[in-house]
């Protein structure tokens, strides 16, 4: 199962990914986080043009596709500024998107002026990281947890119907 976290620079994608991973690990789930900033370091991609961003997104998607299995939750935390490309990647991976947004003033270095936020119909949850962060995070975590539970393949259990 793959979750994509999208939002502007400094909206809280990496923080939410870390907190979500911790929560899922406590539930004895396997979790892999693919963080866009870390991926840039690993692949020496310091190109913040549209082409550089798309390359980073494509790499994140390709890694997620290679690592995906029924027992692992993969969390991709990347800006994904273009709605069309984000939806195409989401569809190809069978992923769901969580949108994080903030009202803080942007950092000039990595702010994407052309960021296209998803519509409410595109997302599993939406989080404003500076309103009431605790409530917003909890509601989003609950939505993600329900999604993970609903899409988990249970193995190793025999139901009474199978015995009969």
C-alpha positions as CSV (number, residue, x, y, z in Angstrom):
1,X,0.0,0.0,0.0
2,X,1.4,3.4,-1.0
3,X,0.5,6.8,0.5
4,X,1.7,10.0,-1.2
5,X,2.1,13.1,1.0
6,X,1.9,16.3,-1.1
7,X,2.2,20.0,-0.1
8,X,4.4,23.0,-0.4
9,X,7.9,23.2,1.0
10,X,7.9,23.3,4.8
11,X,4.2,22.2,5.1
12,X,5.1,19.3,7.3
13,X,5.3,16.3,4.9
14,X,8.4,14.8,6.4
15,X,7.2,15.4,10.0
16,X,3.8,13.8,9.2
17,X,5.5,10.9,7.4
18,X,7.8,10.3,10.5
19,X,4.9,10.4,12.9
20,X,2.7,8.2,10.7
21,X,5.6,5.7,10.3
22,X,6.1,5.6,14.1
23,X,2.4,5.0,14.7
24,X,2.3,2.2,12.1
25,X,5.5,0.6,13.4
26,X,3.8,0.4,16.9
27,X,1.0,-1.5,15.2
28,X,3.7,-4.0,14.0
29,X,3.4,-2.9,10.4
30,X,6.3,-2.7,8.0
31,X,6.9,0.9,6.8
32,X,9.2,2.5,4.3
33,X,9.4,6.3,4.0
34,X,10.7,7.9,0.8
35,X,11.4,11.5,1.6
36,X,11.9,13.9,-1.3
37,X,14.6,15.9,0.4
38,X,16.6,12.7,1.3
39,X,16.1,11.3,-2.2
40,X,17.6,14.5,-3.6
41,X,20.7,14.0,-1.4
42,X,21.1,10.3,-2.4
43,X,20.7,11.0,-6.1
44,X,22.7,14.3,-6.2
45,X,19.6,16.1,-7.6
46,X,19.9,19.8,-6.8
47,X,17.8,20.8,-9.8
48,X,14.6,22.6,-8.7
49,X,13.3,23.3,-12.2
50,X,10.2,21.6,-13.4
51,X,12.4,18.9,-15.0
52,X,14.4,18.3,-11.8
53,X,11.3,18.1,-9.7
54,X,9.6,15.6,-12.1
55,X,12.8,13.5,-12.1
56,X,12.7,13.4,-8.3
57,X,9.0,12.5,-8.3
58,X,9.5,9.8,-10.9
59,X,12.4,8.3,-8.9
60,X,10.3,8.3,-5.8
61,X,7.4,6.5,-7.6
62,X,9.8,4.0,-9.2
63,X,11.3,3.1,-5.8
64,X,7.9,2.7,-4.3
65,X,6.8,0.5,-7.1
66,X,9.8,-1.7,-6.6
67,X,9.4,-2.0,-2.9
68,X,5.6,-2.4,-2.8
69,X,4.2,-5.6,-1.3
70,X,1.1,-6.5,0.6
71,X,2.7,-6.2,4.0
72,X,4.4,-2.9,3.7
73,X,3.1,0.7,3.9
74,X,5.2,2.9,1.7
75,X,5.0,6.7,2.4
76,X,6.2,9.0,-0.3
77,X,6.8,12.6,1.0
78,X,7.4,14.8,-2.0
79,X,6.0,18.2,-3.1
80,X,4.3,16.8,-6.3
81,X,3.5,20.4,-7.5
82,X,1.7,19.5,-10.8
83,X,-1.8,18.0,-10.2
84,X,-1.9,16.1,-13.5
85,X,1.4,14.3,-12.9
86,X,0.5,13.7,-9.3
87,X,-2.8,12.0,-10.3
88,X,-1.0,10.0,-13.0
89,X,1.6,8.7,-10.5
90,X,-1.1,8.1,-7.9
91,X,-3.1,6.0,-10.5
92,X,-0.2,4.1,-11.7
93,X,0.9,3.1,-8.2
94,X,-2.6,2.6,-6.8
95,X,-1.7,5.1,-4.2
96,X,-3.8,7.5,-2.0
97,X,-2.8,11.1,-1.4
98,X,-2.7,13.1,1.9
99,X,-2.4,16.9,1.3
100,X,-0.6,19.0,3.9
101,X,-0.8,22.8,3.7
102,X,0.4,25.7,5.8
103,X,-0.3,29.5,6.0
104,X,3.3,30.2,7.0
105,X,5.3,32.5,4.8
106,X,7.2,30.5,2.3
107,X,11.0,29.9,2.3
108,X,12.2,31.6,-0.9
109,X,14.6,28.7,-1.8
110,X,12.2,25.9,-2.4
111,X,8.7,27.4,-2.6
112,X,6.9,26.4,-5.7
113,X,4.9,29.3,-7.1
114,X,3.0,27.0,-9.5
115,X,2.0,24.4,-6.9
116,X,-1.4,23.0,-7.8
117,X,-3.2,21.8,-4.7
118,X,-5.4,18.7,-5.0
119,X,-9.1,19.0,-4.9
120,X,-10.9,17.6,-1.9
121,X,-12.0,14.7,-4.1
122,X,-8.4,13.7,-4.8
123,X,-7.3,13.2,-1.2
124,X,-7.6,10.7,1.6
125,X,-7.0,13.5,4.2
126,X,-6.1,17.2,4.3
127,X,-4.0,18.7,7.1
128,X,-3.4,22.4,8.0
129,X,-0.2,22.2,9.9
130,X,-0.5,25.6,11.6
131,X,-4.1,25.8,12.6
132,X,-4.7,23.3,15.4
133,X,-1.9,20.9,14.5
134,X,-2.8,18.3,17.1
135,X,-6.4,18.0,16.0
136,X,-5.5,18.2,12.3
137,X,-2.8,15.5,12.7
138,X,-5.1,13.3,14.7
139,X,-7.9,13.4,12.2
140,X,-5.6,12.7,9.3
141,X,-3.9,9.9,11.2
142,X,-7.3,8.4,11.9
143,X,-8.3,8.6,8.3
144,X,-5.0,7.0,7.2
145,X,-5.2,4.3,9.8
146,X,-8.8,3.4,8.7
147,X,-7.5,3.2,5.1
148,X,-4.6,1.0,6.1
149,X,-6.8,-1.3,8.1
150,X,-9.4,-1.5,5.3
151,X,-6.7,-2.4,2.7
152,X,-4.6,-4.8,4.7
153,X,-4.6,-8.4,3.5
154,X,-5.0,-10.6,6.6
155,X,-3.0,-13.8,6.4
156,X,-2.5,-16.7,8.7
157,X,-6.0,-16.6,10.2
158,X,-8.6,-19.3,9.6
159,X,-12.2,-18.2,9.9
160,X,-14.9,-20.4,11.2
161,X,-16.5,-20.6,7.8
162,X,-13.3,-22.0,6.3
163,X,-13.2,-24.7,9.0
164,X,-16.8,-25.7,8.4
